[in-house]
Amino acid sequence: MKWFLSAAFPAILCLLLTTGCGESPQPVPEKKAEPAKPPEAVSGLTALYQMYNMARQWAPDVQVLRVRSLRLTEVESQAGKAGAWEATLVSPSLSRARMYTYSVVEAQGNLHQGVFKASEESYSGPHGQERPFPISAVQTDSEKAFGIAEKKGDYYVKKHPDMPVHYILELTPSHTNPMWRVIWGESVATSGFSILVDAATGEFAQALR
């Protein structure tokens, strides 16, 4: 009996191995690729930091002169957000200014996805109403500025629910801190209503008509 088991064991083992090796592997189901998410609008500070980081390579002492939102037909604007932003940044040590744009998509008007820099221009210091300021002075984002402006101007918003909204960030001699200007209308020139929100403190500053 022992002899029989010893003789049969290799055959049984071979049979088991042959059976196991003969089984075809089960195909792994392929994962379906998730559809690409549509590009989303971004807040002013999100875009500004992207542009500022690139500008720091150009001039370590770079300051902000002006930031404004740009409307894109390809990207739906949201409360306090836009598909593209434009910033004018200056370097006092170089006496130069440079415009940058940040867009979430390629678009008309020479807008490229990501950060794009334009050519340099001369800058002789503050002139007109605009004053340069450090980016650290901006502690309030455009989203919060819109929320404050919407509450303060709710009567106007209710009358014009579909009116486009634009945003400008700048420092003028009229204020100590840079201001977010939330503008209802196609442009500043044609707007009949806008609200200033302090970009440093996040407080309502003034309603303009």
Secondary structure as the mmCIF struct_conf table of DSSP 4:
data_model
#
loop_
_struct_conf.conf_type_id
_struct_conf.id
_struct_conf.beg_label_comp_id
_struct_conf.beg_label_asym_id
_struct_conf.beg_label_seq_id
_struct_conf.end_label_comp_id
_struct_conf.end_label_asym_id
_struct_conf.end_label_seq_id
HELX_RH_AL_P HELX_RH_AL_P1 LYS A 2 GLY A 22
BEND BEND1 GLU A 23 GLU A 23
HELX_LH_PP_P HELX_LH_PP_P1 SER A 24 PRO A 39
STRN STRN1 VAL A 42 SER A 43
HELX_RH_AL_P HELX_RH_AL_P2 GLY A 44 TRP A 58
TURN_TY1_P TURN_TY1_P1 PRO A 60 ASP A 61
STRN STRN2 GLN A 63 LEU A 70
BEND BEND2 THR A 73 VAL A 75
STRN STRN3 GLN A 78 GLN A 78
TURN_TY1_P TURN_TY1_P2 ALA A 79 GLY A 80
STRN STRN4 LYS A 81 ALA A 82
BEND BEND3 GLY A 83 GLY A 83
STRN STRN5 ALA A 84 SER A 91
TURN_TY1_P TURN_TY1_P3 PRO A 92 SER A 95
STRN STRN6 ARG A 96 SER A 103
BEND BEND4 VAL A 104 VAL A 105
STRN STRN7 ALA A 107 ALA A 107
TURN_TY1_P TURN_TY1_P4 GLN A 108 ASN A 110
STRN STRN8 LEU A 111 LEU A 111
STRN STRN9 GLN A 113 GLN A 113
STRN STRN10 GLY A 114 SER A 122
BEND BEND5 GLY A 125 GLY A 125
STRN STRN11 HIS A 127 HIS A 127
TURN_TY1_P TURN_TY1_P5 GLY A 128 GLN A 129
STRN STRN12 GLU A 130 ARG A 131
STRN STRN13 PHE A 133 PHE A 133
HELX_RH_3T_P HELX_RH_3T_P1 ILE A 135 ALA A 137
BEND BEND6 THR A 140 THR A 140
HELX_RH_AL_P HELX_RH_AL_P3 SER A 142 LYS A 152
TURN_TY1_P TURN_TY1_P6 GLY A 153 GLY A 153
HELX_RH_AL_P HELX_RH_AL_P4 ASP A 154 LYS A 159
TURN_TY1_P TURN_TY1_P7 PRO A 161 ASP A 162
STRN STRN14 VAL A 165 GLU A 170
STRN STRN15 LEU A 171 LEU A 171
TURN_TY1_P TURN_TY1_P8 PRO A 173 SER A 174
BEND BEND7 THR A 176 ASN A 177
STRN STRN16 MET A 179 TRP A 184
BEND BEND8 GLY A 185 SER A 187
TURN_TY1_P TURN_TY1_P9 VAL A 188 THR A 190
BEND BEND9 GLY A 192 GLY A 192
STRN STRN17 PHE A 193 ASP A 198
TURN_TY1_P TURN_TY1_P10 ALA A 199 THR A 201
STRN STRN18 PHE A 204 LEU A 208
#
